[in-house]
């Protein structure tokens, strides 16, 4: 099978909703409370013998350990036999040109390369995802570096502004000046009002000065 055919079969499975459906270890449907789409065995008519998708695709099952409950190759093959391979092979089928039918649904789709069918395709897709993630990481690192530089510039500018503020002359005298003017005006007004309220004090002062002057003139020096 060519790369293009694998890509078209995968596109047909993906567009029909069959590619990303779940397959249980025993090939049966899930519990009634589970809301998932499942490819199950025995709930629909299989493709005619020799015309199922199992003739084109071979299961590739990898177990992680002895106690792993991975799906067996037999279960995968039985699921693939539920899907016809070729146009109008049963009610559920896919074709190598990307066309497909899933019950009353029918369509066609293509993709440039397979990502799931074939070990080489899966490895290539994995490496592509790694490269894409590495590119995103590099972009994020560059963005973080730019942000760090901008923060450094802002920090330096903040320090410069602090020094400029510290060196700037104080405006305390300017703020105090109106208060001083107010106090001076109040004192002047008070003085003027005091003079108006006490004319007797000024007259007494004048009379005292006149009496002292008369006393000084009248006193004569004594002769020996």
C-alpha positions in Angstrom: 0.0 0.0 0.0 1.4 3.4 -1.0 1.8 6.4 1.3 -1.1 8.2 -0.5 -3.4 5.2 0.0 -2.6 5.0 3.7 -3.3 8.7 4.0 -6.6 8.5 2.2 -7.8 5.5 4.3 -6.9 7.3 7.4 -8.7 10.5 6.2 -11.8 8.4 5.4 -11.7 6.8 8.9 -11.2 10.2 10.5 -13.9 12.0 8.6 -16.4 9.2 9.2 -15.8 9.2 13.0 -14.3 5.7 13.1 -10.7 6.6 13.6 -11.0 8.2 17.1 -13.7 5.8 18.4 -12.8 3.7 21.5 -12.1 0.0 21.3 -12.4 -2.0 24.5 -10.2 -5.0 25.3 -13.0 -7.4 24.7 -14.5 -5.5 21.8 -17.8 -4.8 23.5 -19.6 -1.5 24.3 -18.9 0.4 27.4 -21.1 0.7 30.5 -24.5 2.5 30.0 -23.3 5.5 32.0 -20.2 6.0 29.9 -20.6 8.8 27.3 -18.1 7.6 24.7 -18.1 6.4 21.1 -17.1 2.8 20.8 -16.3 0.4 17.9 -17.8 -2.9 19.1 -17.9 -6.4 17.7 -21.2 -8.2 16.8 -23.6 -5.2 17.0 -23.6 -4.7 13.2 -23.3 -6.9 10.1 -19.6 -7.4 9.2 -18.2 -6.9 5.7 -18.3 -9.8 3.3 -15.5 -12.3 3.8 -12.3 -11.0 2.2 -13.7 -7.5 1.8 -13.2 -6.1 5.3 -10.6 -3.5 6.3 -8.6 -6.3 8.0 -7.3 -7.3 4.5 -5.6 -3.9 4.2 -4.6 -3.1 7.7 -2.6 -5.3 10.1 -3.0 -4.8 13.9 0.1 -3.5 15.7 -0.4 -4.0 19.4 2.4 -3.1 21.9 2.1 -4.3 25.5 3.8 -2.2 28.2 4.1 -5.1 30.7 3.0 -8.6 31.6 -0.1 -7.3 33.5 -1.1 -4.9 30.8 -4.6 -5.1 29.6 -3.9 -3.8 26.1 -6.3 -4.8 23.3 -5.3 -8.0 21.5 -4.6 -8.2 17.8 -7.5 -10.6 17.4 -9.9 -7.9 18.8 -8.5 -5.3 16.5 -8.9 -7.6 13.5 -12.5 -8.4 14.5 -13.3 -4.7 14.7 -11.7 -4.0 11.3 -13.8 -6.8 9.8 -16.9 -4.7 10.7 -15.7 -2.1 8.2 -15.8 -2.8 4.5 -12.8 -1.9 2.3 -14.0 -0.6 -1.0 -17.0 1.4 -2.4 -20.4 0.1 -1.3 -19.0 -2.8 0.6 -21.8 -3.1 3.2 -23.3 -0.1 5.1 -20.0 0.9 6.7 -17.0 1.2 4.4 -13.9 3.2 3.5 -11.9 3.4 0.3 -8.3 4.1 -0.6 -9.4 7.3 -2.5 -10.7 8.8 0.8 -14.4 8.2 0.2 -16.4 6.6 3.0 -19.9 5.6 4.2 -21.1 5.2 7.8 -24.7 4.2 7.7 -26.7 7.1 6.2 -23.6 9.3 6.2 -21.3 9.4 3.2 -18.4 11.7 2.2 -14.8 12.0 1.1 -11.7 13.5 2.5 -8.0 13.5 1.9 -4.9 14.4 3.9 -1.3 14.9 2.8 0.2 12.1 5.0 -1.0 9.5 7.4 -0.3 10.0 11.1 -1.7 6.8 12.6 -1.6 4.1 10.0 1.8 2.5 9.7 4.8 2.5 12.1 6.7 4.9 9.9 3.8 7.2 9.7 3.3 7.2 13.5 7.1 7.8 14.0 7.1 10.6 11.5 4.0 12.2 13.2 5.7 11.8 16.6 8.9 13.5 15.4 6.8 16.3 13.8 4.9 16.9 17.0 8.2 17.0 18.9 9.6 19.5 16.4 6.5 21.6 16.7 6.7 21.6 20.5 10.4 22.5 20.4 9.6 25.4 18.2 6.9 26.6 20.5 9.3 26.2 23.5 11.9 28.3 21.6 9.3 30.9 20.9 8.2 31.0 24.5 11.8 31.3 25.7 12.5 34.2 23.3 9.4 36.0 24.4 10.4 35.5 28.1 13.9 36.9 27.2 12.3 40.0 25.6 10.0 40.5 28.6 12.9 40.2 31.0 14.8 42.8 29.0 11.9 45.2 29.1 11.5 44.6 32.9 15.2 45.4 33.3 14.8 48.7 31.4 11.7 49.6 33.5 13.6 48.8 36.7 16.5 51.1 35.7 14.2 53.8 34.6 12.4 53.6 37.9 15.7 54.0 39.8 16.6 57.0 37.7 13.2 58.6 38.4 13.8 58.0 42.1 17.1 59.8 42.0 15.6 62.7 40.1 12.8 63.1 42.6 15.3 63.0 45.5 17.4 65.7 43.9 14.5 68.0 43.0 14.1 71.1 45.3 11.4 71.0 47.9 8.3 73.1 47.4 7.8 73.5 51.2 8.7 77.3 51.1 6.2 77.8 48.3 3.5 76.0 50.2 4.3 77.9 53.4 4.4 81.4 51.8 0.6 81.8 51.6 0.3 80.9 55.3 3.0 83.5 56.2 1.2 86.2 54.2 -2.1 85.3 55.9 -0.5 85.5 59.4 1.2 88.9 58.5 -2.0 90.3 57.3 -3.8 89.1 60.4 -1.2 90.7 62.6 -1.3 94.0 60.7 -5.1 94.1 60.9 -4.9 93.3 64.6 -2.4 96.2 65.2 -4.6 98.7 63.3 -7.7 97.6 65.2 -5.8 97.9 68.5 -4.9 101.5 67.8 -8.4 102.4 67.0 -9.7 100.7 70.2 -7.2 102.6 72.5 -7.0 106.4 71.8 -6.8 107.1 75.5 -3.5 105.2 75.8 -1.9 107.4 73.1 -3.2 110.6 74.8 -1.8 109.5 78.1 1.5 108.9 76.6 1.6 112.4 75.1 0.6 114.0 78.5 3.2 112.0 80.4 5.9 113.2 78.0 4.8 116.8 78.4 4.8 116.6 82.2 8.3 115.1 82.3 9.6 117.8 80.0 8.1 120.5 82.3 9.6 118.9 85.3 13.0 118.9 83.7 12.8 122.6 82.9 11.5 123.7 86.3 14.2 121.9 88.3 17.1 124.3 88.9 20.6 123.3 90.0 21.4 124.1 93.7 24.2 126.5 94.6 26.9 125.6 97.1 
